[in-house]
Amino acid sequence: MSEITLKIIDRDGVAHTVQAPTDMAMNIMEVVRAYELAPEGTIGICGGMAMCASCQCYVLNEVPLPEMGPDEDAMLSEAFNVKPNSRLGCQIPITNELEGLEIALAPEE
């Protein structure tokens, strides 16, 4: 199994360094849930369909990410606490290219 290292800052401002598998078709939202970095029921409410923005995060460093799709762009245009570096964690698949990615979870609405 291949893993990458991610740094995730939770909603309380606590930084967590976690390992994420690249061979399980996971995304950032699922990693946050797997490590229980947000209270249950507060992240990934729509199940990863880009329909709720509960997994919104702020990208803190320059790591190549997949291009934002129209569904993600539309959801972020309606979400709260959006910044220029906002992305939906459910729309960022875990790949080797994400090694070293640093994100902060956006506050709950």
Buried (B, 14 or more C-beta within 10 A) or exposed (E): EEBBEBBBBBBEEEEEEBEBBBEEEBBBBBBBBEBEBBEEEBBBBBEBEBBBBBBBBBBBEEBEBEEBEEEBEEBBEEBEEBEEEBBBBBBBBBBEBBEEBBBBBBEEE
